[in-house]
Amino acid sequence: MTTTISPAPAATTPLWKPLVACGITLVLWASAFVGIRHLGDTVPPGSLSLGRLLVMVAALGAYLALKGGFRLPTRKEWPLIAIGGASWLGIYNLALNESERRIDAATAALIVQVGPIVVALLAGLVLKEQIHRWILIGTGVGFAGVVVIGRASASGDTGDWIGVALSVVAALTFAIGVLTQKKLLPSMSALLLTFWYAVAGLVICLPWSGELVTTIPDISVGNIGWIVYLGLFPSALAFVTWAYALSHSDAGKFAQSTFLVPFITALMAWLVLDEVPPALAFVGGAMCIAGVLITRRKPRTN
């Protein structure tokens, strides 16, 4: 999922470098949906969330220790970190992992794309930002797309409405994470903020510690490798490459590129899992993406 970071001027940076970083990020994020789907039958959602976050916290902590910039949050920052991290990296992971036990990877990725719509709505309700008519129209289109995806998924052999609902929960918790992030980024670096969000998410998943310990002996070496991969690459490394891309080019243009994630996911799921979502799910996914684009339109000023 995406974050909004104000880009720093970097006129001397060749364009191909942020482009490559952006491409790496999108592929890694797409691979996360495939990896979660692959592990769904063998690793319980709580154990998978906890294992992935343990790797992510260790990787980002080591990176911060080497590069500098590590500090404890202030008393005012802790509540927002607790809310944002628990939502985005705790509940989000739990909901998405359970969702992908019920629906295919590409369908889950398509539904999670409504997250920016929820961000726009919550920004109006919580941060008192303007809720104009384009936000309302886009919300209607986007969630109509979710209904279409739900119908397609529930009528097939690979999904149900509960899986669709859990992906919507993941989109909602992502939105909560983004809103708290907007309040924290002016005083905290993106990498440091992500590290503390991961710590907060890890705390939420600690109740599954016993389950993880008892599950590990039954997990194949290959699947343990998948868990490490999810924590190290789509989580830790992808955030570093995404932050680099946004800080060296136009943030708005790169943010639009995240709409490619569901389609990269579909291609990877077909190649790795021999899994193709229902055709109608792509129609619903297109509606979700259209809804997000509509919400980003600006009302005319007279």
Backbone torsions as a table, in degrees:
resi	resn	phi	psi	omega
1	MET	NA	166.3	-169.6
2	THR	-102.1	159.5	171.6
3	THR	-132.4	154.7	-179.5
4	THR	-104.3	116.3	-178.6
5	ILE	-126.6	129.0	179.9
6	SER	-67.0	124.7	-177.2
7	PRO	-72.9	142.6	175.5
8	ALA	-91.8	144.8	179.3
9	PRO	-58.2	132.0	179.9
10	ALA	-150.2	64.8	-172.9
11	ALA	-65.0	-25.2	-175.7
12	THR	-86.6	-4.7	-178.7
13	THR	-81.1	122.6	177.4
14	PRO	-60.2	140.7	-175.4
15	LEU	-60.5	-30.8	-175.2
16	TRP	-64.7	-27.8	-178.3
17	LYS	-66.6	-53.0	175.7
18	PRO	-64.6	-29.9	176.9
19	LEU	-64.0	-45.3	177.8
20	VAL	-62.8	-43.0	179.4
21	ALA	-61.9	-40.8	177.9
22	CYS	-64.2	-44.5	179.4
23	GLY	-61.7	-42.1	177.1
24	ILE	-59.9	-43.3	-179.3
25	THR	-60.7	-48.0	-177.0
26	LEU	-62.7	-41.7	179.4
27	VAL	-65.8	-41.8	179.8
28	LEU	-66.0	-42.9	177.7
29	TRP	-62.4	-41.9	178.5
30	ALA	-63.1	-40.0	-179.1
31	SER	-64.7	-25.3	179.3
32	ALA	-63.5	-42.6	178.5
33	PHE	-61.7	-39.2	179.4
34	VAL	-68.2	-43.9	179.5
35	GLY	-62.0	-42.9	178.8
36	ILE	-62.4	-43.3	179.3
37	ARG	-63.1	-42.1	179.9
38	HIS	-61.0	-39.1	-176.1
39	LEU	-84.5	-8.4	-171.9
40	GLY	-56.8	-34.2	-176.6
41	ASP	-83.3	-14.1	-173.6
42	THR	-119.8	-23.5	-177.8
43	VAL	-121.0	120.0	179.8
44	PRO	-60.0	151.6	-176.6
45	PRO	-55.7	-41.4	-179.4
46	GLY	-66.1	-43.5	179.2
47	SER	-65.4	-40.3	179.3
48	LEU	-64.8	-43.7	179.0
49	SER	-61.3	-47.4	-177.9
50	LEU	-65.0	-45.8	-179.8
51	GLY	-62.1	-43.2	179.8
52	ARG	-64.0	-42.7	-178.0
53	LEU	-70.3	-33.0	175.9
54	LEU	-60.3	-44.2	178.8
55	VAL	-66.2	-42.5	-178.4
56	MET	-62.5	-46.3	-179.9
57	VAL	-62.9	-42.9	179.5
58	ALA	-62.9	-43.2	-177.6
59	ALA	-67.5	-48.3	-179.2
60	LEU	-68.3	-36.1	177.0
61	GLY	-62.6	-42.6	178.2
62	ALA	-65.4	-40.8	179.6
63	TYR	-62.6	-45.1	179.7
64	LEU	-65.5	-36.7	179.7
65	ALA	-65.0	-36.9	-179.2
66	LEU	-77.4	-39.6	-174.4
67	LYS	-90.0	-15.4	-176.2
68	GLY	86.5	175.3	178.9
69	GLY	95.3	4.3	-179.7
70	PHE	-80.4	137.1	172.6
71	ARG	-158.2	160.3	174.8
72	LEU	-79.0	146.5	175.6
73	PRO	-65.7	154.8	176.1
74	THR	-79.3	171.8	-179.9
75	ARG	-60.9	-34.3	179.7
76	LYS	-75.8	-27.0	-177.5
77	GLU	-80.8	-29.2	-174.9
78	TRP	-55.3	-47.7	-178.1
79	PRO	-59.0	-42.3	179.4
80	LEU	-67.5	-38.1	177.0
81	ILE	-63.7	-42.1	179.9
82	ALA	-62.9	-44.6	-179.8
83	ILE	-68.1	-49.1	-177.2
84	GLY	-66.6	-44.6	-179.2
85	GLY	-68.8	-41.5	178.8
86	ALA	-62.5	-38.1	-179.3
87	SER	-74.7	-57.3	-170.3
88	TRP	-72.3	-45.0	-175.4
89	LEU	-105.6	-6.5	175.8
90	GLY	-100.9	-74.7	-178.1
91	ILE	-63.2	-38.9	178.1
92	TYR	-53.5	-52.0	-178.4
93	ASN	-62.6	-43.3	-179.8
94	LEU	-62.0	-45.0	-178.6
95	ALA	-67.2	-44.9	-178.1
96	LEU	-66.3	-40.5	-179.9
97	ASN	-62.1	-42.3	178.2
98	GLU	-70.5	-36.7	179.2
99	SER	-59.1	-43.3	-175.8
100	GLU	-77.9	-2.1	167.1
101	ARG	-79.1	-13.4	-173.1
102	ARG	-115.7	-31.4	-180.0
103	ILE	-127.5	161.1	-175.7
104	ASP	-73.8	164.7	-172.8
105	ALA	-62.4	-45.7	-176.8
106	ALA	-66.3	-38.2	178.1
107	THR	-63.1	-43.1	177.3
108	ALA	-61.2	-42.7	180.0
109	ALA	-63.6	-37.2	178.3
110	LEU	-64.8	-42.7	-177.6
111	ILE	-67.8	-40.7	-178.5
112	VAL	-61.7	-19.3	179.0
113	GLN	-65.7	-11.6	176.4
114	VAL	-77.7	-4.2	-179.8
115	GLY	-50.6	-47.6	179.0
116	PRO	-59.6	-29.3	175.9
117	ILE	-65.2	-44.7	178.8
118	VAL	-63.6	-37.3	177.2
119	VAL	-58.9	-45.3	-178.9
120	ALA	-62.7	-42.1	179.7
121	LEU	-66.6	-48.0	-178.5
122	LEU	-66.2	-32.9	177.4
123	ALA	-62.1	-35.4	177.2
124	GLY	-71.3	-40.4	-176.8
125	LEU	-77.7	-39.4	-173.6
126	VAL	-95.6	-46.5	-176.2
127	LEU	-94.4	1.4	178.1
128	LYS	62.2	28.1	173.2
129	GLU	-77.3	157.8	-174.5
130	GLN	-65.7	131.3	171.3
131	ILE	-103.2	94.7	-178.4
132	HIS	-90.7	177.1	-172.6
133	ARG	-64.8	-29.7	179.9
134	TRP	-67.3	-33.0	175.7
135	ILE	-64.8	-42.9	-179.6
136	LEU	-67.1	-42.0	178.7
137	ILE	-65.3	-46.0	179.7
138	GLY	-61.9	-37.1	177.9
139	THR	-62.3	-43.9	179.0
140	GLY	-62.3	-44.2	179.7
141	VAL	-65.3	-44.9	-177.4
142	GLY	-62.6	-46.3	-177.9
143	PHE	-77.0	-22.3	169.1
144	ALA	-64.3	-36.3	175.4
145	GLY	-62.8	-38.5	177.2
146	VAL	-62.3	-40.4	178.4
147	VAL	-62.9	-42.3	178.1
148	VAL	-62.1	-44.0	177.9
149	ILE	-61.8	-41.9	179.6
150	GLY	-61.1	-43.2	177.9
151	ARG	-62.5	-43.8	-179.7
152	ALA	-64.6	-43.1	-176.7
153	SER	-70.4	-42.5	-177.3
154	ALA	-69.1	-26.9	-178.4
155	SER	-85.4	-8.9	-179.2
156	GLY	-96.0	-171.6	-178.6
157	ASP	-93.0	-4.9	-171.5
158	THR	-116.4	13.5	-177.1
159	GLY	-162.3	177.2	176.7
160	ASP	-157.6	173.4	-176.6
161	TRP	-67.7	-31.7	179.9
162	ILE	-63.3	-42.3	177.7
163	GLY	-61.8	-40.3	177.5
164	VAL	-63.7	-45.5	-179.4
165	ALA	-61.4	-39.4	179.9
166	LEU	-67.1	-33.8	175.3
167	SER	-67.9	-34.0	175.1
168	VAL	-65.6	-39.7	175.7
169	VAL	-59.7	-41.2	178.0
170	ALA	-61.0	-42.1	178.4
171	ALA	-63.8	-38.9	179.5
172	LEU	-65.3	-44.9	-178.6
173	THR	-70.0	-31.0	172.2
174	PHE	-60.2	-43.7	-178.9
175	ALA	-62.2	-41.6	177.8
176	ILE	-61.6	-41.1	178.4
177	GLY	-62.5	-41.4	-179.5
178	VAL	-65.7	-41.1	-179.0
179	LEU	-64.9	-42.5	177.3
180	THR	-67.6	-33.6	178.5
181	GLN	-63.7	-39.6	179.4
182	LYS	-59.5	-33.1	-179.6
183	LYS	-77.9	-25.8	-173.2
184	LEU	-96.5	-28.2	-173.2
185	LEU	-60.2	-32.0	178.6
186	PRO	-60.1	-25.4	-176.6
187	SER	-114.8	-1.7	-175.4
188	MET	-141.1	138.0	179.5
189	SER	-66.0	154.0	-177.6
190	ALA	-60.7	-41.8	-178.9
191	LEU	-67.2	-43.8	178.8
192	LEU	-63.7	-40.7	179.1
193	LEU	-62.5	-42.8	179.0
194	THR	-63.6	-38.9	177.7
195	PHE	-59.4	-48.4	-178.2
196	TRP	-70.1	-31.5	172.8
197	TYR	-62.1	-41.7	179.3
198	ALA	-64.5	-37.6	177.2
199	VAL	-63.5	-44.1	178.6
200	ALA	-62.9	-42.1	177.1
201	GLY	-63.9	-37.4	178.0
202	LEU	-61.6	-41.2	178.8
203	VAL	-61.6	-40.6	178.5
204	ILE	-61.1	-33.6	-175.9
205	CYS	-90.4	-2.5	-178.9
206	LEU	-59.2	-30.7	176.4
207	PRO	-57.2	-17.7	179.1
208	TRP	-95.2	13.4	-179.9
209	SER	-60.5	-47.2	179.9
210	GLY	-61.3	-41.5	178.5
211	GLU	-62.3	-41.2	179.6
212	LEU	-63.7	-43.1	-179.3
213	VAL	-61.6	-42.2	-178.6
214	THR	-77.0	-22.4	-177.7
215	THR	-84.0	-33.4	-174.7
216	ILE	-52.5	-44.7	-179.9
217	PRO	-59.7	-24.6	-178.4
218	ASP	-92.7	-3.3	-179.4
219	ILE	-91.4	132.6	179.1
220	SER	-65.7	159.2	178.5
221	VAL	-59.7	-39.5	179.2
222	GLY	-61.0	-42.2	-179.0
223	ASN	-73.7	-31.2	171.8
224	ILE	-63.0	-37.9	175.0
225	GLY	-60.5	-37.6	177.3
226	TRP	-64.0	-41.3	179.4
227	ILE	-62.9	-45.0	177.7
228	VAL	-62.2	-41.9	178.6
229	TYR	-58.5	-46.3	-177.8
230	LEU	-61.2	-39.8	179.7
231	GLY	-74.4	-33.0	-173.5
232	LEU	-87.7	-43.0	-171.8
233	PHE	-97.9	-63.9	179.6
234	PRO	-63.8	-25.2	-178.8
235	SER	-91.8	-72.4	-172.9
236	ALA	-70.2	-57.9	-175.1
237	LEU	-65.2	-42.2	-177.7
238	ALA	-61.7	-34.7	178.0
239	PHE	-68.0	-38.3	178.7
240	VAL	-63.0	-45.8	-179.3
241	THR	-68.2	-35.3	178.5
242	TRP	-67.3	-44.5	178.0
243	ALA	-61.0	-39.0	178.4
244	TYR	-64.1	-45.8	-178.5
245	ALA	-61.2	-45.3	-177.0
246	LEU	-70.3	-29.9	-176.8
247	SER	-83.9	-7.2	-178.6
248	HIS	-121.0	12.5	178.6
249	SER	-161.7	-166.7	-177.8
250	ASP	-74.8	115.2	-175.5
251	ALA	-64.4	-38.9	-177.0
252	GLY	-63.2	-42.6	-179.4
253	LYS	-65.0	-42.0	-179.5
254	PHE	-70.2	-34.3	178.7
255	ALA	-61.0	-36.7	178.2
256	GLN	-63.0	-28.0	-175.5
257	SER	-67.5	-16.9	-179.3
258	THR	-65.5	-16.6	176.0
259	PHE	-65.7	-14.0	177.0
260	LEU	-77.5	-16.8	-174.7
261	VAL	-56.4	-48.5	-179.2
262	PRO	-60.2	-35.0	-177.4
263	PHE	-77.4	-34.7	171.5
264	ILE	-65.2	-39.4	177.5
265	THR	-60.3	-44.7	-179.8
266	ALA	-60.5	-42.8	179.0
267	LEU	-64.6	-45.2	-179.0
268	MET	-66.2	-40.3	179.2
269	ALA	-64.2	-36.0	177.7
270	TRP	-66.2	-41.8	-178.3
271	LEU	-74.5	-40.0	-173.7
272	VAL	-91.0	-40.4	-173.5
273	LEU	-108.5	-5.1	-174.6
274	ASP	54.8	47.3	-173.2
275	GLU	-127.5	129.0	178.6
276	VAL	-128.8	127.3	179.7
277	PRO	-69.6	162.3	176.3
278	PRO	-58.7	145.2	-177.6
279	ALA	-58.1	-36.8	-178.8
280	LEU	-65.5	-24.3	178.4
281	ALA	-63.8	-33.3	178.4
282	PHE	-69.5	-32.6	175.2
283	VAL	-64.1	-46.8	177.1
284	GLY	-62.7	-38.5	178.1
285	GLY	-63.5	-40.2	177.2
286	ALA	-62.8	-36.5	176.8
287	MET	-66.2	-39.7	177.6
288	CYS	-61.1	-46.1	-179.6
289	ILE	-66.3	-40.6	177.2
290	ALA	-61.2	-40.0	178.6
291	GLY	-61.0	-42.0	178.1
292	VAL	-63.3	-44.7	-179.9
293	LEU	-62.9	-37.6	179.0
294	ILE	-64.6	-41.1	-179.2
295	THR	-63.3	-22.3	-178.4
296	ARG	-87.0	-1.6	174.8
297	ARG	-71.9	147.2	-179.8
298	LYS	-101.6	135.2	177.9
299	PRO	-66.9	149.3	179.1
300	ARG	-69.3	141.2	176.5
301	THR	-106.9	128.2	-177.9
302	ASN	-85.2	NA	NA
